[in-house]
Amino acid sequence: MTGPKTKAARSRCRAGFVTFVLCSALGCVTTPDMKAIRRVKKVAVIGFAATAKADDQSLKYILHSQQTAESLYQLVAYRLQQKQQWTALASAEVRKNDVYKPLYKQFTSHLMIAGIRVSGLLAAIESFNLSYKNRSDLFKSLAVDGLIDIGFLVEKNALPSKAGPDQASVSAKVSFDLYVKGTHDSIWHVASLPTRIQQPLPTVPGATFKTPEERALGVAINNAMTAMFDQQEGRSTTAQPAAKAPAPAAGPAPATRSHGPAANPGPNPALNPTAAPAPASSVLGPKRASP
């Protein structure tokens, strides 16, 4: 018999899944808390999955490969370490954790069975439903100062006639949330951010992409993370206080004076042409006050 807690968990996850589908065409990024981000040294990715659109059958044959899922998880951890200088736990350290295992059983809903997910690890739209206390317990048990939910929506690309080996045949939109100790809400929130970036796939220790299809998927995930980091760096730069202009020399005042660009112009339209000012809700699920 299904208990009330299980029903509530499934209900929250279904709400997150519906939000994910409805928002998948849009991209939004909240302004990251850069001071808090700089204090992060060690993280655990506690929610991870890559999914394809329901009508896209081109990825179906690789969606259930555990080796592919592990390699993509390692790629994500590698990029976080490379770009943010964070130490990221291996998936086994998360999956086998005594606090995490019962949370996996409680919050997994099997709504993501069509996606690429590491066995024993929650999908991002599931881990988003963890309470403040759940996360606090994980911070202590995993001995980290950052918890991450990350998901990718993958879709097929139309390839040019002379595509190179690292011209991805698929693209991915990334959704990302970073939580730190003592905060109820994500301090860095990315919702379904699209990308037009094309970069070669880095060599990731322990990751294996054997087939061209698996490699293309790795390229798409890598490109999506690059777009996310570029967006963060752009916001970090524009958020700095504007420098004071030097005092004008003595003499008649000029007729006009340029004030320069605003200190924070908002989302980068080159990375996210459809973005409006970021809403408070997440593509991984509606924002809520954690108990």
C-alpha positions as CSV (number, residue, x, y, z in Angstrom):
1,M,0.0,0.0,0.0
2,T,1.4,3.4,-0.9
3,G,1.9,5.7,2.0
4,P,1.1,9.4,2.1
5,K,4.8,10.4,2.1
6,T,5.4,8.3,-1.1
7,K,2.3,9.8,-2.7
8,A,3.4,13.3,-1.8
9,A,6.9,12.7,-3.2
10,R,5.5,11.4,-6.5
11,S,3.1,14.3,-6.7
12,R,6.0,16.8,-6.3
13,C,8.1,15.0,-8.9
14,R,5.2,15.0,-11.4
15,A,4.8,18.7,-10.9
16,G,8.5,19.2,-11.5
17,F,8.4,17.0,-14.6
18,V,5.4,19.0,-16.1
19,T,7.3,22.2,-15.4
20,F,10.4,20.7,-17.1
21,V,8.3,19.9,-20.2
22,L,6.5,23.2,-20.4
23,C,9.7,25.3,-19.9
24,S,12.0,23.2,-22.2
25,A,11.7,25.7,-25.0
26,L,12.7,28.7,-22.8
27,G,16.0,29.5,-21.1
28,C,16.5,31.5,-17.9
29,V,19.3,32.1,-15.5
30,T,19.1,33.9,-12.2
31,T,22.0,36.1,-11.1
32,P,24.4,33.8,-9.3
33,D,25.6,34.6,-5.7
34,M,29.2,34.9,-6.7
35,K,30.6,35.4,-3.2
36,A,28.9,32.2,-2.1
37,I,30.1,30.3,-5.2
38,R,33.7,31.3,-4.6
39,R,33.5,29.7,-1.1
40,V,32.6,26.3,-2.6
41,K,35.5,23.9,-2.8
42,K,33.9,20.4,-2.8
43,V,30.6,19.3,-4.4
44,A,28.4,16.3,-5.0
45,V,26.1,15.9,-8.0
46,I,23.1,14.4,-6.3
47,G,20.7,14.7,-9.2
48,F,21.7,13.9,-12.9
49,A,20.0,12.8,-16.1
50,A,19.8,13.5,-19.8
51,T,16.5,13.1,-21.6
52,A,15.3,13.3,-25.2
53,K,12.1,14.8,-26.4
54,A,9.2,12.3,-26.3
55,D,8.9,12.2,-30.1
56,D,12.7,11.9,-30.8
57,Q,13.6,8.3,-31.4
58,S,17.1,8.9,-32.7
59,L,18.7,8.6,-29.3
60,K,16.6,5.7,-28.0
61,Y,19.3,3.1,-28.7
62,I,21.8,4.7,-26.3
63,L,19.5,5.9,-23.6
64,H,19.8,2.9,-21.4
65,S,23.6,2.4,-21.5
66,Q,25.0,2.6,-17.9
67,Q,28.5,3.1,-19.3
68,T,27.3,6.1,-21.3
69,A,25.5,7.5,-18.2
70,E,28.6,7.0,-16.0
71,S,30.8,8.6,-18.7
72,L,28.5,11.6,-19.0
73,Y,28.5,12.0,-15.2
74,Q,32.3,11.9,-15.2
75,L,32.3,14.6,-18.0
76,V,30.1,16.8,-15.8
77,A,32.3,16.3,-12.8
78,Y,35.4,17.0,-14.9
79,R,34.1,20.3,-16.3
80,L,33.0,21.5,-12.8
81,Q,36.5,20.8,-11.6
82,Q,38.2,22.3,-14.7
83,K,36.2,25.4,-14.8
84,Q,35.2,26.1,-11.2
85,Q,38.1,24.4,-9.4
86,W,35.7,22.3,-7.5
87,T,36.4,18.7,-6.3
88,A,33.5,16.6,-7.4
89,L,32.6,13.3,-5.8
90,A,32.4,10.2,-8.0
91,S,28.9,8.9,-8.5
92,A,29.6,5.8,-6.4
93,E,30.5,8.0,-3.4
94,V,27.0,9.5,-3.7
95,R,25.0,6.4,-4.6
96,K,26.5,4.3,-1.7
97,N,26.2,7.0,0.9
98,D,24.1,5.8,3.9
99,V,22.0,9.0,4.0
100,Y,21.6,9.2,0.2
101,K,20.3,5.6,-0.4
102,P,17.0,5.9,1.5
103,L,16.4,9.3,-0.1
104,Y,16.8,7.7,-3.5
105,K,14.2,5.1,-2.6
106,Q,11.9,7.7,-1.3
107,F,12.1,10.3,-4.1
108,T,12.8,8.2,-7.2
109,S,9.6,8.1,-9.3
110,H,10.7,6.3,-12.5
111,L,9.4,9.1,-14.6
112,M,12.8,9.3,-16.2
113,I,13.1,5.7,-17.3
114,A,13.4,6.9,-21.0
115,G,16.4,9.0,-20.1
116,I,20.1,8.5,-19.5
117,R,20.6,8.2,-15.7
118,V,23.1,6.5,-13.5
119,S,21.6,3.5,-11.7
120,G,21.0,4.4,-8.0
121,L,21.2,8.2,-8.6
122,L,18.2,10.5,-8.6
123,A,17.3,12.5,-11.7
124,A,17.6,16.3,-11.3
125,I,13.8,16.8,-11.3
126,E,13.6,14.2,-8.5
127,S,16.5,15.5,-6.3
128,F,15.0,19.0,-6.6
129,N,12.2,17.9,-4.3
130,L,14.6,17.2,-1.4
131,S,13.8,19.2,1.7
132,Y,16.1,21.6,3.4
133,K,16.7,19.0,6.1
134,N,17.4,16.3,3.5
135,R,20.1,18.5,2.0
136,S,21.5,19.5,5.4
137,D,21.9,15.8,6.2
138,L,23.6,15.2,2.9
139,F,26.0,18.1,3.4
140,K,27.2,16.5,6.6
141,S,27.3,12.9,5.5
142,L,29.0,13.6,2.1
143,A,31.4,16.2,3.7
144,V,30.8,18.7,0.9
145,D,29.9,22.4,0.8
146,G,27.9,22.3,-2.5
147,L,25.1,20.0,-3.7
148,I,24.2,20.1,-7.4
149,D,21.1,19.1,-9.5
150,I,21.9,19.0,-13.2
151,G,19.8,17.8,-16.2
152,F,20.1,18.0,-20.0
153,L,17.3,18.0,-22.6
154,V,18.8,16.5,-25.7
155,E,17.5,16.9,-29.3
156,K,18.7,16.0,-32.8
157,N,20.5,18.6,-34.8
158,A,20.4,19.2,-38.6
159,L,24.1,18.6,-39.6
160,P,25.8,20.6,-42.3
161,S,27.0,18.5,-45.3
162,K,30.7,18.6,-44.2
163,A,30.4,18.1,-40.4
164,G,33.6,17.5,-38.5
165,P,34.0,14.6,-36.0
166,D,33.1,17.0,-33.1
167,Q,30.3,18.7,-34.9
168,A,27.5,17.4,-32.6
169,S,24.6,15.6,-34.3
170,V,22.6,16.4,-31.2
171,S,22.4,19.5,-29.0
172,A,21.5,19.9,-25.3
173,K,19.9,22.4,-23.0
174,V,21.2,22.5,-19.5
175,S,19.3,23.0,-16.2
176,F,21.3,23.4,-13.1
177,D,21.0,24.3,-9.4
178,L,23.7,24.8,-6.8
179,Y,22.8,24.6,-3.1
180,V,25.2,25.6,-0.3
181,K,25.0,25.1,3.5
182,G,22.5,27.2,5.3
183,T,20.4,28.3,2.3
184,H,17.0,27.0,1.4
185,D,17.1,28.0,-2.3
186,S,19.6,27.5,-5.1
187,I,22.3,30.2,-5.3
188,W,23.0,29.5,-9.0
189,H,20.0,28.6,-11.0
190,V,20.0,27.8,-14.7
191,A,16.8,26.7,-16.5
192,S,16.9,25.1,-19.9
193,L,19.7,27.2,-21.3
194,P,20.2,26.7,-25.0
195,T,23.6,26.8,-26.7
196,R,25.1,27.6,-30.1
197,I,28.6,26.7,-29.0
198,Q,30.6,24.0,-30.8
199,Q,33.7,22.8,-29.0
200,P,35.7,19.5,-29.2
201,L,35.1,16.9,-26.6
202,P,37.8,17.0,-23.9
203,T,39.7,13.9,-22.8
204,V,38.0,12.9,-19.5
205,P,39.8,10.4,-17.2
206,G,37.7,7.3,-16.8
207,A,35.1,8.3,-19.4
208,T,34.6,6.2,-22.6
209,F,32.6,7.2,-25.7
210,K,32.9,4.3,-28.0
211,T,30.5,5.0,-30.8
212,P,30.0,8.1,-32.9
213,E,26.5,8.5,-31.3
214,E,27.9,8.4,-27.8
215,R,30.6,10.9,-28.7
216,A,28.1,13.2,-30.2
217,L,26.1,13.1,-27.0
218,G,29.2,13.9,-25.0
219,V,30.0,16.9,-27.3
220,A,26.5,18.2,-26.8
221,I,26.7,17.9,-23.0
222,N,30.1,19.6,-23.0
223,N,28.8,22.4,-25.2
224,A,25.9,23.0,-22.9
225,M,28.1,23.3,-19.9
226,T,30.4,25.7,-21.7
227,A,27.4,27.9,-22.5
228,M,26.4,27.8,-18.8
229,F,29.9,28.8,-17.7
230,D,30.1,31.6,-20.3
231,Q,26.8,32.9,-19.0
232,Q,28.0,32.9,-15.4
233,E,31.3,34.7,-16.4
234,G,29.4,37.3,-18.3
235,R,27.1,38.0,-15.4
236,S,30.0,38.1,-13.0
237,T,31.8,40.7,-15.1
238,T,28.8,42.9,-15.6
239,A,27.8,42.7,-12.0
240,Q,30.9,44.6,-10.8
241,P,30.3,48.2,-9.7
242,A,31.0,50.7,-12.3
243,A,34.3,52.6,-11.9
244,K,34.1,56.2,-11.0
245,A,34.9,58.5,-13.8
246,P,37.8,60.9,-13.3
247,A,37.0,64.4,-12.3
248,P,36.7,66.7,-15.3
249,A,39.4,69.3,-16.0
250,A,38.6,72.9,-15.1
251,G,36.9,74.8,-17.8
252,P,33.5,75.0,-19.5
253,A,31.4,71.9,-19.1
254,P,30.8,69.9,-22.3
255,A,27.3,69.9,-23.8
256,T,26.8,66.2,-23.4
257,R,28.4,63.4,-21.4
258,S,28.4,59.6,-22.0
259,H,27.5,57.6,-18.9
260,G,28.7,54.2,-20.4
261,P,26.8,50.9,-20.2
262,A,24.7,49.9,-17.2
263,A,26.4,47.9,-14.5
264,N,24.3,44.8,-15.1
265,P,22.6,44.6,-18.5
266,G,21.0,41.2,-17.8
267,P,21.1,38.0,-19.8
268,N,23.4,37.6,-22.7
269,P,21.2,37.6,-25.8
270,A,23.8,35.8,-27.8
271,L,23.6,32.8,-25.5
272,N,19.9,33.0,-24.7
273,P,17.9,35.0,-27.3
274,T,14.5,34.1,-25.8
275,A,15.3,34.9,-22.2
276,A,13.3,37.4,-20.3
277,P,14.2,38.5,-16.7
278,A,14.6,35.2,-14.9
279,P,11.5,34.0,-13.0
280,A,11.6,32.5,-9.6
281,S,10.5,29.1,-10.7
282,S,12.9,26.4,-11.9
283,V,12.6,24.2,-14.9
284,L,13.5,21.4,-12.6
285,G,10.4,22.1,-10.5
286,P,8.6,25.0,-9.0
287,K,10.5,26.9,-6.3
288,R,9.2,26.3,-2.9
289,A,9.9,27.2,0.7
290,S,11.6,24.1,2.1
291,P,10.4,22.9,5.4
